[in-house]
Amino acid sequence: QELTTVRVQDPRVHNEGSWNSYVDYKIFLHTNSKAFTAKTSCVRRRYREFAWLRRQLQKNAGLVPVPELPGKSAFFVGSTDEFIERRRRGLQHFLER
């Protein structure tokens, strides 16, 4: 039975305190699928790269619904840590779907 596991973890804030700060996330993939040559991979990605991926999926999805991304907010509601964790969970859910 083929199995693919993806995890969004280890958020890192870059340029903290500046107007151009951003967060990237470690994306870890593990699979036993024969369709993949590498059985594990790990990359870091920003939210905007998830948005790009979603747009590409929508272009090619036809009538298949593409999952939503967690909201993007220039203004944090609550603490920054809470916002980053909510977004991390949302990105995890997006990739699992």
Helices and strands as residue ranges (DSSP letters): E 4-14, E 22-31, E 40-46, H 47-60, H 80-96
